[in-house]
Amino acid sequence: MVKASGLSPDELQEAERVIRRVPPGLYTLADLYGRDWDRKVSPTKFGRAFKAAVIEKRLTGITLHPHKTAANAIQYLVHEH
């Protein structure tokens, strides 16, 4: 089953774990997922789905940052947990 955000329930759970394991701060998805980021079959598709999940508030403790990196990567702000 796929959620409206495009992330499966397993991907949503994984994302919650990833968010909880990092200290508060600004992150790109590559920063958040570390070595696991290279294992994503389609990083672009996953990135779109992750962004949608954040915007739809399906993930807690994280928000979209208004500015991209110099490399044009979307940044996310992980909040105190």
Summary of the structure (lengths in Angstrom):
residues: 81
radius of gyration: 11.7
end to end distance: 28.3
largest distance: 36.0
contacts: 207
relative contact order: 0.25
helix: 46%
strand: 11%
